[in-house]
Amino acid sequence: MSSIKPQSWLILILISLIWGSSFILMKRGLEVFSDFQVANMRIFFSMLTLLPLALFYLQKVSRKDLIPIALVAVIGSGIPPFLFTIAQTQITSAATGVLNALTPLFALIVGILVFKNAFHRKQFTGVLVGFIGAISLLLMAPTLDEGGNHWYGLFVVAATICYAFSVNVIKKYCQNISPITLNILVFSIIGPFAGIMLFSTDFVSLLSTGPKAWEAFAYVLILAVLGTAFATILFFQLVQQTDAIFASTTTYLIPIVAVLWGLFDGESIGWEYLIGLGLILSGVYLVSSKA
C-alpha cells in the first residue's frame, strides 16, 4: 500500500471513527424505537440531509450508470441498515462492530467470483483465518441478555456481504461519478421508500408520547447525518481514490472503536472478543496484502 496517499489514510481513519461509533448510536435508538423504525429513520433522514447539496452537486448521469447506482443504493445502502438493527436486538454493539470487520474478506471473495479480480494465495489464508475468528465470535460472544441469540450475528455477516458487493460495483462502474453526486443519487432512490415505511408505523405517536423518544431520535439523527450521509460520501471518495479492498480496511479501526464504546456503556467484553477480533483482523491484514 505504499502508493496510498496520506489524504486517503486520513479519510480512512475519520470514517473508521465515525462508523465505529454507529453501533452504540443504533443501540440507543433501539431503546425506544423498533429495529424497522431505526433502519428507516437512518435512511430517510440521510436523504433529507443530502437534499440541499443536490442543488450544487447533482450532475447528469448517463443511462448506463443507472443500474450500477441502483445496485449500490439497494445492496450497499438500503439493505444493511435493516440487517444491523435486527442483529442488535440480540447481540451487543461491540460484537456487531467486530463482525463488521469481515467486509474486506468478502470484498476479496466477491471481487474474485463476480468481478474476476486478480488475487494472491496469501489472501485465501487471510479469508480462512478471518472466518475462523468470526465463527468463534458467533459461538462465544455474549448477547444482550441471557436469552439472546448468538446467531443473530449472521445478520451482520449478511450486511458485510452487501457492503462487499457494493464497493466492487463502485470501483468498477462508478468511477466517473463524484462521491457527493453518487451519495445523493443513492439516497434519492431509497430515501422516499424508507420515509413511506417509517411513517406507516407508529413513529410519530411514539415520538410524541414515548419516554426518552426525542433523546433516542437525536442519536439516530446523528447516525443518519454523520454515520450515513457524511461518512458515505467520504467512503465513496476513498473507494475511487484507492481500491475496494483498501477502502474496506476501514474495518481495522471500526471494531476497536465499537469495543471501546461497548466498554464505556458497560457491555461485557471478554477474552472471546480478543480472540475473534485478533483472528479477523489478522485475516484482513493478509487479505489486504498484495505481496
N, C-alpha and C positions, 0 to 999 in steps of 0.2 A: 504493500500500500504506500510505497514511497512517493508515488506520483500524486497522492491525495493532497490537495491544497489545505493550508491552515484554516481558511474560511469554512471548508467543508467539515473539518473536525470541530470547530466551534458550533456549527449548526447541529452536528451530531450530539454534542453534549447538551445543548439547550433543549432539543427535542426530547432527549432521554430524561432530563429533569422534569419537564412538563408532563410527559406521558407516564413517567414513574409515579407521579402524584395523582394520576387519573383514577387509580383503583380505590384509593381512600375517598375520593370525591364521589365515586359511584356508590361506595358503601354508605356514605352519609345520605345520599339521595334515596337509597333503598330503605332507609329507616322510616320513611314516610310514604313514598310512592312505590308502586309495583315495578317489577323489572321491565315490563312492557312500556310503562309510562316513562321511566328514566331513559330508556333507549330512544323513544320517540322525541322526548324533550331535547336530548342531546343533538339529534339530527335536525329537528325543526328550528331550534334557536341558533344552531350553527348557520343555517340558511339565512335567517334574519340578520345575523351578524355580517354576513358577506354581501348582502344586498346593496348597501351603499357603495361598496367597491365596484359593483358591476358597472356603474356609470363611467368609471375611469379605466377599468382594465378589461372589460369584456371585449373580445375580438371575434371576428368572423371565423367560423370553423368550417372546414371543408366537410363534405358529406362522408368521405372515407374515414374521418376521425370520430364520427358519431357512435359507431359500435364500440370501439375501444373505450371511449369516455363513459358510455353506458355500463360497460363491464366494470370499470373502475368504480363507478358510482354504486352499483348494486353489490358487487362482491367485496370491494375494498372499504366502502364507507357505509353501506346500507345494512349488511348482514351482521358484521362483527359487534356493533353496539348491543344488539339483542343477545348474542351469544355470551358476551361478557357479563351482562346484568343477570342472565339466567344462572350462570356459573356462580356469581357472588351471592346468590340466595342460599348457597350451601357451603361454599368454601371461603376461606379468608382472603382479604385483599392482597396479602403478601404472597399467598400461594398462586393467586391469579397472575400477579406480576412476574413471578418466577417462571411459570409455564409459558407466559408470553414470549420468553426468550427462545422459544422453538422456531420463531419466524425465519431466521436465516437458514435453518436446516431445511425447512420446507421451500424456501426461496430457491435453494440449490436443486432440490428434487423436482419442483415444478419447472424450473428453468431447463433441466436436462430432458425431462419426459415430454413436456409440452412445447417448449421453445427451442429445443435442440441446442442448448448452450454447451460449450466445452466444459470439461471437468477434470479433476486430478484424483488419483487413487486415495490420497490422504483425506480428501473431502468425504469419501464414503466412510472412513473410520470416524470422522467427526460426527456424521449423521448417526452412526451406531452408538457412539458414546453419549451423544445428546439424548437419544431416545431412551437409553438405559436410565439416565438421570430423570427424565420425565416420568417414566413408569414408576421409579422409586418414589417420586414425589406424589404421584397419584395414589399409590398404595399406602403411604405412611403419613402424609401431611395432615395436620389437624384441620377439622372442619369448623364451621362457626359454632356448632354446639354438638353435644354427644350424639344427636340423632341425624347429624348432617351426612351427606352422601359424597364420598371422595370422588366418585366417578363423574360428578358434575364438572370436574376439571377437563373432561373431554370436550366440553363446550368451548373452553379456551383453546384447546388444540385445534378445533374446527375453525376458530377465528384466525389463528395463525396461518392456517392453510389458505384462508381467504386473503389475508394480507400478502402472502407469498405470491399468489396468482396476480394480485393487483400490481405489485411492484414490478413484476416481469412485464406486464402489459404496458405500464407507464414507460419503462425503459425502452421497449421495442417499438411502441406505436405512438407515444405522446411526446416525443422529443421536440416537436415543432410548436407545442402549446406552452405558453408561460405558466408557471406554477399557480399564480393567482387566478388566471383565467380557468385553468383546469379545475381548481377547487370550487370556484363559483359555479361552473357548469355541473360538476358532480353533485353539489348540494341543491342546485336548482332542479335537478332531476328527482332526487329522493326526498327533498325537504317538504314539498306540498303533500306527499303521501303520508309522511310522518306527522304533519300537522293534522291531517284529517283523522288519522288513527288516534292521535293524542286527545283531540277534543271530542272523540266519540266515547271516551272513558269518563270517569268521574273526576278528572283532573281539576277542573275549575272549582267544583264543590269542595274537593279535598284541600285545594289551595286556600279557600276562603275559611274553612272551618277546622282543618286538621291541626293538631298541636305541633308546633315547630315546622309547619309546612313551608313557610316562607324561608326559613333557615335552610331547609333541605333543598328548596328551589334555588337558592343562591349558590349552593355547592354545585348543583347540576349546571347552572348557568355559567359558572367559572369553567366547568368541564367542557361545555359547548364552545365558549368563546376562545379560551386558551388551548385546551386539550384537543379540540377537534378543528375549529376553523383556522386558528393561527398556526398551530403546530403542523397541521396537514399541509399547509402552503409550504412551510419550511421543509417538510419531508419530501414533497414532490420535487422541490428545488434540489434537494440532496440526491435524489434518485437520478435526476437529469445530469447533475454535475459529476456523479461517480458511476456506480452501477447498483443493481438490485441487491446484491449480497452485502456490499459495504453499507448501503442505506439501512438494511435490515439489522446491522450490528448496533443500532441504537439500543437494541435489547441487551447489550453488555451492561449498561448503567441502569436501565429501567427496573430490573428486578432488585437491584441494590437499593434504589430509591424507594421502591414499593415495600421492601422488607423493613427499611428504617421507619417508614410511616406506620407499618404494622406494629413495630415495637413501641413507637410513640403512642399508639392507640390501644396498647395493652393486649395485642394478639399474642398467642403462644408461638414463639419462634424457637424450634428445637433443632437438634442435630440433623433431622431429615431434610430441613431446608438447606443446610450447608452442603450435604451430600448431593441433593438434587441440583442445587444451583451450581455447585462446582463441576458436576458432570456435564450439565447443559452448556455452561459457558466454555468448558474445555472443548466440547463438540463444536460450538460456534467458532472458536478460535481455529480449529482445524479446517472447518468448512470455509472460513474466510481467507485462509492461507492459500496463496497461489503458487507456492513453491513446491 
